[in-house]
Amino acid sequence: MKKILLTAFAAATVTVASAQNSAVNSAILNHKNGTLDKAQTDIDKAIQHDKTKEKAKTWFYRGVIYQDMIGNPIYGKLTNDNTPTIVLESFDKTLAIDGNNGEFGKLVPERKQLLYGQVLNQAVEFHNNQDWDNAIAKYKLASQIQPTDTTAILYAAYASTAKQDYPQAIGFYDNLIKIGHKSEDVYKNKVQLQQATEASDEAVMATLSEALKEHPNSVFLMQEELKYYLKNDRADEAMTKLENAIKADPSNASLHAVLGNLQERKNNLEGATASYKKAIEIDPNNFDAYYNLGVLEYNKGSEVNNKAAKMDYATYQKKGKALEAQAKKHYEASLPYFQKALEVQPNDQATMSTLVKVYTRLGRKAEADKISKQLAQ
């Protein structure tokens, strides 16, 4: 009698399991036939039953069915914002059960790559509509799908910046650095965001120090670091650091240009001029050196002009014209430097704006008007 009962129980178990396996097979068949709503109903039943919910096949096809509904002109209405998460969870469960080399596990990477593209496209659509919260949420999900891909994280940082959630943006830049995306722009953007959030000098300087290890020739990073050295009365340290760097790499034009900037800040104009000219000697296309040499000469002219402007009428009658002529020489001396700087960077707004002032000072109205038109474009 007992044997009969056991046999009956075993038969019932086989029947139930067979029914659930049939649900999986029916889901696969409906998926192949393109009836995704029926496939969805079948696969949802299968993942609820003890006999099939621990099978890689069940979870893989759950992911496939839900994924193929995303953006589908007929069945897309059955999806929602949570659908990509369901797909990701399904494929992750497949791998947990089957491993990377199992029958279904080895099919997951291609499917995940497709999912990454789908989610990223959704994120970009939200981004273009300036729906920052949804864009960021989708970028985060895309990053979960492909953790080593930098595109989603980078655009999440851009979206957070646009939303003015600067701490979150800094976090995304930290993530990029952590996974090895250490471009100069990543560090530059992080520094600027730290400054916008009034981070401590120590925090910003730590970022700059790390950044300069990756990009030792970055003029922007070196100049930003110099600002903090000067702000914290550490100009001598900055000078020593630069001089040692130049000894190690004397043919580095950027280092000479930054040294000139520091010398200029310490009011050593002669030393600054020599450093800028050294930078140009090494690199005839060093924009910063040309521009700063122009500024040095222009400022000398303005200083002389200011002296003339402060004179009383009688004194001006005696000495004013001579001072104005002296100022004009400085403006003329600045002109070739600014012209060369604009040649190196033809669209630089600051150079064009300064050139308008120089041409105006020199009475060259036609050339001033020409540059002004370029600025207005």
C-alpha positions as CSV (number, residue, x, y, z in Angstrom):
1,M,0.0,0.0,0.0
2,K,2.8,2.4,0.9
3,K,4.5,1.6,-2.3
4,I,1.4,2.5,-4.3
5,L,1.1,5.8,-2.5
6,L,4.7,6.7,-3.2
7,T,4.3,5.8,-6.8
8,A,1.2,8.0,-7.1
9,F,3.0,10.9,-5.4
10,A,6.0,10.6,-7.8
11,A,3.6,10.5,-10.7
12,A,1.9,13.7,-9.5
13,T,5.3,15.4,-9.1
14,V,6.4,14.5,-12.6
15,T,3.1,15.8,-13.9
16,V,3.4,19.2,-12.1
17,A,7.1,19.6,-13.2
18,S,6.2,18.6,-16.7
19,A,3.4,21.3,-16.7
20,Q,5.8,24.0,-15.6
21,N,8.5,22.9,-18.1
22,S,5.7,23.1,-20.6
23,A,5.1,26.7,-19.5
24,V,8.8,27.5,-20.3
25,N,8.6,25.8,-23.6
26,S,5.3,27.5,-24.4
27,A,7.0,30.9,-23.6
28,I,9.8,30.1,-25.9
29,L,7.5,29.1,-28.7
30,N,5.3,32.2,-28.3
31,H,8.5,34.3,-28.3
32,K,9.6,32.7,-31.6
33,N,6.1,33.3,-33.0
34,G,6.3,37.0,-32.0
35,T,3.4,36.8,-29.6
36,L,5.3,38.4,-26.7
37,D,2.3,39.1,-24.5
38,K,1.6,35.3,-24.3
39,A,5.2,34.6,-23.9
40,Q,5.3,37.0,-21.0
41,T,2.4,35.4,-19.3
42,D,3.9,31.9,-19.6
43,I,7.4,32.9,-18.4
44,D,5.9,34.8,-15.4
45,K,4.2,31.6,-14.4
46,A,7.4,29.5,-14.8
47,I,9.5,31.7,-12.5
48,Q,6.9,31.4,-9.7
49,H,7.0,27.6,-9.6
50,D,9.5,25.7,-7.5
51,K,10.3,23.3,-10.2
52,T,11.4,25.8,-12.8
53,K,12.3,29.0,-10.9
54,E,15.8,27.7,-10.3
55,K,16.6,26.8,-13.9
56,A,18.9,29.0,-15.9
57,K,16.8,28.4,-19.0
58,T,13.7,30.0,-17.3
59,W,15.6,33.1,-16.2
60,F,17.4,33.5,-19.5
61,Y,14.2,33.4,-21.6
62,R,12.5,35.7,-19.1
63,G,15.2,38.2,-19.8
64,V,15.0,37.7,-23.5
65,I,11.2,38.0,-23.7
66,Y,11.1,41.2,-21.5
67,Q,14.0,42.7,-23.4
68,D,12.5,42.1,-26.8
69,M,9.4,43.9,-25.6
70,I,11.4,47.1,-25.0
71,G,10.6,49.5,-27.9
72,N,8.5,46.9,-29.7
73,P,5.8,48.8,-31.7
74,I,3.1,46.3,-30.6
75,Y,4.1,45.1,-27.2
76,G,6.2,48.0,-25.9
77,K,3.1,49.3,-24.1
78,L,3.4,46.3,-21.8
79,T,6.7,47.6,-20.5
80,N,7.5,50.3,-18.0
81,D,10.6,52.1,-16.5
82,N,11.3,48.9,-14.5
83,T,11.5,46.6,-17.4
84,P,15.2,47.0,-18.1
85,T,15.9,46.3,-14.4
86,I,13.8,43.1,-14.7
87,V,15.9,42.1,-17.8
88,L,19.1,42.7,-16.0
89,E,18.0,40.8,-12.9
90,S,17.0,37.9,-15.2
91,F,20.4,37.7,-16.9
92,D,22.3,38.1,-13.6
93,K,20.2,35.2,-12.2
94,T,21.0,33.1,-15.3
95,L,24.7,33.6,-14.7
96,A,24.3,32.8,-11.0
97,I,22.7,29.5,-11.8
98,D,24.6,28.5,-15.0
99,G,28.0,30.3,-14.7
100,N,29.7,32.0,-17.5
101,N,30.3,28.9,-19.6
102,G,26.9,27.2,-19.2
103,E,24.5,26.6,-22.1
104,F,22.6,29.8,-21.3
105,G,25.2,31.7,-19.3
106,K,27.5,32.0,-22.3
107,L,24.6,33.7,-24.2
108,V,24.2,36.4,-21.6
109,P,27.1,38.8,-22.6
110,E,25.7,39.5,-26.0
111,R,22.2,40.1,-24.6
112,K,23.6,42.4,-21.9
113,Q,25.5,44.4,-24.6
114,L,22.2,44.9,-26.4
115,L,20.5,45.9,-23.1
116,Y,23.2,48.4,-22.4
117,G,22.5,50.1,-25.8
118,Q,18.8,50.1,-25.1
119,V,19.1,51.7,-21.7
120,L,21.7,54.2,-22.9
121,N,19.4,55.3,-25.7
122,Q,16.7,55.9,-23.2
123,A,19.0,57.9,-21.0
124,V,20.1,60.1,-24.0
125,E,16.5,60.7,-24.8
126,F,15.8,61.9,-21.3
127,H,19.0,63.9,-21.4
128,N,18.0,65.7,-24.6
129,N,14.7,66.6,-23.0
130,Q,16.6,67.9,-19.9
131,D,14.8,65.4,-17.7
132,W,17.9,65.1,-15.5
133,D,16.6,62.7,-12.8
134,N,15.4,60.1,-15.3
135,A,18.5,60.5,-17.4
136,I,20.8,60.0,-14.4
137,A,18.7,56.9,-13.3
138,K,19.1,55.3,-16.7
139,Y,22.8,56.2,-16.9
140,K,23.3,54.5,-13.5
141,L,21.5,51.4,-14.8
142,A,23.5,51.3,-18.0
143,S,26.6,51.5,-15.8
144,Q,25.4,48.5,-13.8
145,I,25.0,46.6,-17.0
146,Q,28.5,47.4,-18.3
147,P,30.5,48.4,-15.2
148,T,33.7,49.0,-17.1
149,D,32.2,51.2,-19.8
150,T,32.8,54.8,-19.2
151,T,30.3,56.5,-21.5
152,A,27.3,56.2,-19.2
153,I,29.2,57.4,-16.1
154,L,30.6,60.3,-18.0
155,Y,27.2,61.5,-19.2
156,A,25.8,60.9,-15.8
157,A,28.4,63.4,-14.6
158,Y,27.3,65.9,-17.3
159,A,23.6,65.5,-16.4
160,S,24.3,66.0,-12.7
161,T,26.3,69.1,-13.5
162,A,23.5,70.4,-15.6
163,K,21.1,69.7,-12.7
164,Q,23.6,71.6,-10.5
165,D,23.9,68.6,-8.2
166,Y,27.7,69.1,-8.0
167,P,28.4,66.6,-5.2
168,Q,26.8,63.8,-7.3
169,A,28.7,64.9,-10.4
170,I,32.0,64.7,-8.4
171,G,31.0,61.2,-7.3
172,F,30.6,60.2,-11.0
173,Y,34.0,61.6,-11.8
174,D,35.5,59.7,-8.9
175,N,33.9,56.5,-10.4
176,L,35.5,57.3,-13.7
177,I,38.9,57.7,-12.1
178,K,38.4,54.5,-10.1
179,I,37.9,52.4,-13.2
180,G,40.8,53.9,-15.0
181,H,39.3,56.7,-17.1
182,K,41.8,59.4,-16.0
183,S,41.7,62.0,-18.8
184,E,42.7,65.5,-18.2
185,D,39.1,66.7,-18.7
186,V,37.9,64.4,-16.0
187,Y,40.3,65.9,-13.5
188,K,39.7,69.4,-14.8
189,N,35.9,69.0,-14.4
190,K,36.2,67.5,-10.9
191,V,38.5,70.4,-9.8
192,Q,36.1,73.0,-11.1
193,L,33.1,71.3,-9.4
194,Q,35.1,71.1,-6.1
195,Q,35.7,74.8,-6.4
196,A,32.0,75.5,-7.1
197,T,31.1,73.6,-3.9
198,E,33.8,75.4,-2.0
199,A,35.6,72.2,-1.1
200,S,38.6,72.6,1.2
201,D,41.9,73.7,-0.2
202,E,43.3,70.4,0.9
203,A,40.7,68.4,-1.0
204,V,41.3,70.4,-4.2
205,M,45.0,70.2,-3.9
206,A,44.8,66.5,-3.4
207,T,42.9,66.2,-6.7
208,L,45.4,68.4,-8.5
209,S,48.3,66.4,-7.1
210,E,46.8,63.2,-8.3
211,A,45.9,64.7,-11.7
212,L,49.4,66.0,-12.3
213,K,50.8,62.6,-11.8
214,E,48.7,61.5,-14.7
215,H,49.1,64.7,-16.7
216,P,52.4,66.3,-15.7
217,N,52.4,68.6,-18.7
218,S,48.9,70.1,-18.2
219,V,49.2,73.8,-18.1
220,F,45.7,74.2,-16.6
221,L,46.4,71.8,-13.8
222,M,49.8,73.3,-13.0
223,Q,48.3,76.8,-13.0
224,E,45.4,75.8,-10.7
225,E,47.9,74.1,-8.3
226,L,50.0,77.3,-8.3
227,K,46.9,79.3,-7.3
228,Y,46.5,77.2,-4.2
229,Y,50.2,77.3,-3.4
230,L,50.1,81.1,-3.5
231,K,46.8,81.3,-1.6
232,N,48.3,79.3,1.2
233,D,51.6,81.2,1.2
234,R,53.5,78.4,-0.4
235,A,54.9,80.2,-3.4
236,D,58.4,79.2,-2.6
237,E,57.4,75.5,-2.6
238,A,55.7,76.0,-5.9
239,M,58.8,77.7,-7.3
240,T,61.1,74.9,-6.1
241,K,58.7,72.3,-7.5
242,L,58.7,73.9,-10.9
243,E,62.4,74.5,-11.0
244,N,63.1,70.8,-10.1
245,A,60.6,69.7,-12.8
246,I,62.4,71.9,-15.4
247,K,65.7,70.4,-14.3
248,A,64.3,67.0,-14.9
249,D,62.6,68.0,-18.2
250,P,64.3,71.1,-19.6
251,S,62.7,70.8,-23.0
252,N,59.2,71.0,-21.6
253,A,57.7,74.3,-22.9
254,S,54.6,74.0,-20.6
255,L,56.8,74.0,-17.5
256,H,58.6,77.2,-18.6
257,A,55.3,78.9,-19.4
258,V,53.9,78.0,-15.9
259,L,57.2,79.2,-14.3
260,G,56.7,82.5,-16.2
261,N,53.2,82.7,-14.7
262,L,54.5,82.2,-11.2
263,Q,57.3,84.7,-11.7
264,E,54.7,87.2,-13.0
265,R,52.6,86.7,-9.9
266,K,55.6,87.4,-7.7
267,N,56.1,90.6,-9.8
268,N,59.4,89.3,-11.3
269,L,58.4,90.6,-14.8
270,E,61.9,90.3,-16.2
271,G,62.1,86.7,-15.1
272,A,58.6,86.0,-16.4
273,T,59.5,87.5,-19.8
274,A,62.6,85.3,-20.1
275,S,60.6,82.2,-19.1
276,Y,57.8,82.8,-21.7
277,K,60.4,83.4,-24.4
278,K,62.1,80.2,-23.4
279,A,58.8,78.4,-23.8
280,I,58.4,79.8,-27.3
281,E,61.9,78.9,-28.2
282,I,61.1,75.3,-27.3
283,D,57.6,75.3,-28.7
284,P,56.9,78.0,-31.4
285,N,53.2,77.3,-31.0
286,N,52.9,77.7,-27.2
287,F,49.7,79.7,-26.9
288,D,50.0,80.6,-23.2
289,A,53.5,82.0,-23.7
290,Y,52.5,84.2,-26.6
291,Y,49.4,85.5,-24.9
292,N,51.1,86.2,-21.6
293,L,54.0,88.1,-23.3
294,G,51.3,90.2,-25.0
295,V,49.7,90.8,-21.7
296,L,53.0,91.9,-20.1
297,E,53.6,94.5,-22.8
298,Y,50.0,95.7,-22.9
299,N,49.9,96.2,-19.1
300,K,53.1,98.2,-19.3
301,G,51.5,100.5,-21.8
302,S,48.4,100.8,-19.7
303,E,50.5,101.6,-16.6
304,V,52.2,104.4,-18.5
305,N,48.9,105.7,-19.9
306,N,47.4,105.8,-16.4
307,K,50.3,108.0,-15.2
308,A,49.5,110.4,-18.0
309,A,45.8,110.4,-17.2
310,K,46.5,111.4,-13.6
311,M,48.6,114.4,-14.5
312,D,47.2,117.9,-14.0
313,Y,46.8,119.9,-17.2
314,A,50.1,121.8,-16.8
315,T,52.2,118.7,-16.2
316,Y,50.4,116.9,-19.0
317,Q,51.3,119.7,-21.4
318,K,55.0,119.1,-20.5
319,K,55.3,115.4,-20.2
320,G,52.0,113.8,-21.3
321,K,52.7,113.4,-25.0
322,A,56.0,111.7,-24.3
323,L,54.3,109.2,-21.9
324,E,51.6,108.4,-24.5
325,A,54.2,107.8,-27.1
326,Q,56.0,105.5,-24.6
327,A,52.7,103.6,-23.9
328,K,52.1,103.3,-27.7
329,K,55.5,101.5,-28.0
330,H,54.4,98.9,-25.5
331,Y,51.0,98.4,-27.3
332,E,52.9,98.0,-30.5
333,A,55.2,95.5,-28.8
334,S,52.3,93.5,-27.5
335,L,50.6,93.2,-30.9
336,P,52.8,90.5,-32.6
337,Y,52.4,88.3,-29.5
338,F,48.6,88.5,-29.5
339,Q,48.5,88.0,-33.3
340,K,50.6,84.9,-33.0
341,A,48.4,83.6,-30.1
342,L,45.4,84.0,-32.3
343,E,47.1,82.2,-35.1
344,V,47.8,79.3,-32.7
345,Q,44.2,79.3,-31.4
346,P,42.0,81.1,-34.0
347,N,38.8,81.0,-32.0
348,D,40.1,82.2,-28.7
349,Q,37.7,84.8,-27.5
350,A,40.0,86.4,-24.9
351,T,42.7,87.0,-27.6
352,M,40.3,88.5,-30.0
353,S,38.8,90.8,-27.4
354,T,42.3,92.0,-26.4
355,L,43.3,92.5,-30.0
356,V,40.3,94.8,-30.4
357,K,41.7,96.9,-27.5
358,V,45.2,97.0,-28.9
359,Y,44.1,98.0,-32.4
360,T,41.9,100.7,-30.9
361,R,44.8,102.0,-28.8
362,L,46.9,102.1,-31.9
363,G,44.2,103.9,-34.0
364,R,43.8,101.0,-36.4
365,K,40.0,101.1,-36.5
366,A,39.5,98.9,-39.6
367,E,41.4,96.0,-38.0
368,A,39.6,96.5,-34.7
369,D,36.2,96.4,-36.5
370,K,37.2,93.2,-38.4
371,I,38.0,91.4,-35.1
372,S,34.9,92.7,-33.5
373,K,32.8,91.2,-36.3
374,Q,34.5,87.8,-35.7
375,L,33.7,88.1,-32.0
376,A,30.0,88.8,-32.8
377,Q,29.6,85.7,-35.0
